[in-house]
């Protein structure tokens, strides 16, 4: 039995499902079904173990966000913790982060009932943009430009906006500003090579990741519940790291399986774990479902006799 089958067996155990029903009430069956879909053919995620997977997933459930990849609301992301053994990097643990997708961010603010359409778009050089940084005002000289039918033009920035009580609220970042953000904060930045990791989400789908970043920055000031605000803040912290230069032999990039790259940042470990590795307690969304928190994770399967 491989790791995926082992975790699936635990999730489908009647005692475990009864526990889910106690925590999530009527959402229990759909929660298990979503987890099973998430785990299909995802051996790396399964290696993290049932407790870590359930902890992250229940935090999504507390925010009423689906983990089904097709919905793009939230993702449980596995990544490896490595250390050097005999001059070679070896995996010592697999941790899990909950990260918000585009639709998850939008859903959290629209649940207030005051926020209407939320969207983000690339701004091209042919749009003839002019941005007044002092007043935060963007003017578009050629709004008619359509990259799908007109001559190719270079992306020079990203615009995010939402409607609040019928008033449009905007946020604009130039591409240069986005690049500085990636270099300073993103785990996709290779601090040794001074470039974006080619196989990371930023490396494979820069524009989509840039739009998510600008939307996330914009929504910090949108009306939202305290629970939603905390989740967005924690999602932002998950994409940040110590920018201290690391040694040349950096940890290899961790593959992420069955996760759309447009929606999430792939966590990387730039430094090896200490010789005595401690269980990682840091997670992306610290808001847990009622009756279930990080401290309960270790005890989740204890006493269930499975």
C-alpha positions in Angstrom: 0.0 0.0 0.0 1.5 3.4 -1.0 1.2 6.7 0.9 -1.8 7.8 -1.1 -3.8 4.6 -0.5 -2.8 4.7 3.2 -4.1 8.2 3.8 -7.2 7.5 1.7 -7.9 4.5 3.9 -7.7 6.6 7.0 -9.9 9.3 5.6 -12.6 6.7 4.7 -12.6 5.0 8.1 -16.0 5.4 9.7 -14.5 6.7 13.0 -12.6 9.4 11.1 -15.6 10.4 9.1 -17.7 10.6 12.3 -15.0 13.0 13.7 -15.3 15.2 10.6 -19.1 15.2 11.0 -18.7 16.4 14.6 -16.4 19.3 13.5 -18.1 20.3 10.2 -21.7 19.1 10.7 -23.3 18.7 7.3 -20.1 19.5 5.4 -18.4 16.3 6.6 -19.1 14.1 3.5 -18.3 16.8 1.0 -15.1 17.6 2.9 -13.9 14.0 2.7 -14.8 13.8 -1.0 -12.8 16.9 -1.7 -9.8 15.6 0.2 -9.9 12.3 -1.7 -9.9 14.2 -5.0 -7.0 16.3 -3.8 -5.0 13.3 -2.8 -5.5 11.3 -6.1 -2.1 10.5 -7.5 -0.4 13.1 -5.2 2.2 11.0 -3.5 4.1 14.0 -2.2 1.1 15.4 -0.4 0.3 12.0 1.1 3.8 11.8 2.5 3.0 14.8 4.8 0.6 12.5 6.7 -3.1 12.7 7.5 -2.7 15.1 10.5 -1.0 17.9 8.5 -3.3 17.4 5.5 -6.4 17.6 7.6 -5.2 20.6 9.6 -4.7 22.7 6.5 -7.9 21.5 4.9 -10.0 22.3 7.9 -8.8 25.8 7.8 -10.1 26.1 4.3 -13.4 24.7 5.5 -13.6 27.3 8.3 -13.4 30.0 5.6 -16.0 28.2 3.5 -13.5 27.7 0.7 -13.3 24.6 -1.5 -10.1 22.6 -2.1 -11.3 21.2 -5.4 -8.6 22.4 -7.9 -11.1 23.2 -10.6 -12.8 25.8 -8.4 -9.5 27.6 -7.7 -10.5 28.9 -4.2 -7.8 27.3 -2.0 -4.9 24.8 -2.3 -3.1 22.5 0.1 0.5 22.7 -1.1 3.1 20.1 -0.1 6.8 20.9 0.1 9.9 19.1 1.2 12.2 20.0 4.1 15.8 18.9 3.3 19.2 18.7 5.0 22.6 17.7 3.9 23.7 14.1 4.8 27.1 13.0 3.6 27.3 16.0 1.2 23.9 15.3 -0.4 20.5 16.8 0.2 18.0 14.4 1.6 14.3 14.8 2.5 13.7 14.8 6.2 10.0 15.9 6.3 7.1 17.0 4.1 5.2 20.0 5.3 1.9 21.4 4.1 0.7 25.0 3.5 -2.8 26.3 2.8 -2.8 28.9 0.1 -5.5 31.0 -1.4 -6.3 31.1 -5.1 -7.8 34.0 -7.1 -11.4 32.9 -6.5 -10.8 32.3 -2.8 -9.5 35.9 -2.3 -12.5 37.3 -4.2 -15.0 35.1 -2.4 -13.7 36.2 1.0 -14.4 39.9 0.3 -17.6 39.4 -1.7 -19.2 37.5 1.3 -19.6 40.9 3.0 -22.3 41.8 0.5 -20.8 45.2 -0.3 -18.1 44.2 -2.8 -19.2 43.6 -6.4 -17.0 42.6 -9.3 -13.3 41.9 -8.6 -10.9 41.5 -11.5 -7.3 41.9 -12.6 -5.8 42.5 -16.0 -2.5 43.0 -17.8 -1.7 46.6 -19.0 0.2 46.7 -22.2 2.6 49.4 -23.6 0.1 49.9 -26.5 -2.6 50.9 -23.9 -0.4 54.0 -23.4 -0.7 54.0 -19.6 0.4 56.9 -17.4 0.5 56.5 -13.6 0.5 59.3 -11.1 2.2 57.7 -8.1 1.4 60.7 -5.8 -2.3 60.5 -6.2 -2.5 56.8 -7.2 -4.2 57.6 -10.4 -3.9 55.6 -13.7 -4.9 57.0 -17.0 -5.1 54.9 -20.2 -4.5 56.7 -23.5 -5.6 53.7 -25.6 -8.2 51.6 -23.8 -9.2 50.0 -27.1 -6.0 48.0 -27.5 -6.8 44.2 -27.6 -3.8 41.9 -27.3 -5.9 39.0 -28.8 -6.5 40.8 -32.2 -4.1 43.8 -32.4 -0.3 43.8 -32.9 1.8 42.3 -30.1 2.7 44.7 -27.3 4.8 44.3 -24.2 3.2 44.0 -20.7 4.2 47.0 -18.6 2.0 46.7 -15.6 -1.0 45.1 -13.9 -4.4 46.6 -12.8 -6.7 45.2 -10.2 -10.0 46.6 -9.2 -13.3 46.0 -7.4 -16.6 47.8 -7.0 -17.6 48.9 -3.5 -21.1 50.3 -3.3 -21.0 51.0 -7.0 -17.7 52.8 -6.8 -14.6 51.4 -8.6 -11.5 51.0 -6.4 -8.3 50.4 -8.4 -4.7 49.3 -7.7 -1.9 49.5 -10.3 1.6 48.1 -10.2 4.2 48.5 -12.9 6.0 45.3 -14.0 9.2 46.7 -12.5 7.4 47.0 -9.1 6.2 43.4 -9.4 9.7 42.2 -10.2 11.1 44.1 -7.1 8.4 42.4 -5.0 9.4 38.9 -6.3 13.1 39.6 -5.6 12.4 40.8 -2.1 9.7 38.5 -0.9 9.0 35.6 -3.1 10.2 32.1 -2.5 10.5 31.7 -6.3 13.4 34.1 -6.3 16.8 32.3 -6.5 19.0 34.6 -4.3 22.2 32.9 -5.5 21.5 33.1 -9.3 19.6 36.4 -8.9 16.7 35.2 -11.0 13.2 33.7 -10.8 13.3 29.9 -10.4 12.2 28.7 -13.9 10.0 25.9 -12.6 8.3 27.9 -10.0 4.8 29.5 -10.4 6.3 32.9 -11.1 8.7 31.3 -13.6 6.0 29.5 -15.6 3.1 31.9 -15.3 4.4 35.4 -14.4 1.5 37.5 -15.5 -1.1 35.4 -13.6 1.0 35.4 -10.5 1.5 39.2 -10.8 -2.3 39.8 -11.1 -2.9 37.7 -8.0 -0.3 39.7 -6.1 -1.9 43.1 -7.1 -5.4 41.8 -6.3 -4.2 40.6 -2.9 -2.6 44.0 -2.2 -5.8 45.7 -3.2 -8.1 43.5 -1.1 -6.1 44.3 2.0 -8.3 47.5 2.3 -11.6 46.0 1.1 -14.4 45.3 3.6 -14.0 41.8 5.0 -14.6 39.8 8.2 -11.8 39.5 10.7 -11.5 35.9 9.8 -11.1 36.7 6.1 -8.6 39.5 6.9 -6.4 37.1 8.9 -6.5 34.5 6.2 -5.4 37.0 3.5 -2.7 38.3 5.7 -1.3 34.8 6.4 -1.5 33.9 2.7 0.7 37.0 2.0 3.2 35.9 4.6 3.5 32.5 3.1 5.1 34.0 0.0 7.8 35.8 2.0 11.1 34.6 3.2 14.4 35.7 4.7 16.3 37.3 1.9 19.8 36.6 3.4 22.0 35.1 0.6 22.4 31.3 0.9 25.1 28.9 -0.1 25.5 27.9 -3.7 24.1 24.4 -3.1 20.5 25.5 -2.6 17.7 23.0 -1.9 16.3 21.6 -5.1 12.9 22.8 -6.1 10.0 20.8 -4.8 7.5 19.4 -7.4 3.9 20.3 -6.8 1.4 17.8 -8.2 -2.1 18.5 -9.5 -2.0 22.2 -8.5 -2.7 24.9 -11.1 0.3 27.1 -11.3 -1.8 30.2 -12.1 -3.2 30.3 -8.6 -0.4 29.6 -6.1 3.1 30.2 -5.1 5.3 27.1 -4.7 7.0 27.1 -1.3 10.8 26.5 -1.4 13.3 25.8 1.3 16.5 27.7 0.6 18.3 26.5 3.8 18.7 22.9 5.1 16.9 21.8 8.2 18.9 21.4 11.4 20.3 18.1 12.3 17.5 17.6 14.8 14.5 18.4 12.7 11.5 19.6 14.7 7.9 19.2 13.4 7.0 22.3 11.4 4.1 24.2 13.0 4.0 27.1 10.6 1.0 27.1 8.3 -0.4 29.6 5.9 -3.9 30.2 7.2 -3.9 30.3 11.0 -7.7 30.5 11.3 -8.9 27.0 12.2 -12.4 25.5 12.1 -14.3 25.6 15.3 -13.3 22.7 17.6 -10.1 22.0 15.6 -6.8 23.8 15.8 -3.1 23.1 15.3 -2.6 21.7 18.7 -5.4 19.2 18.0 -3.8 18.0 14.8 -1.4 15.6 16.6 -4.2 14.1 18.5 -6.6 13.8 15.6 -6.1 10.1 14.9 -5.2 9.2 18.5 -7.9 7.3 20.4 -9.8 6.4 17.2 -8.3 2.9 17.2 -7.7 2.7 13.4 
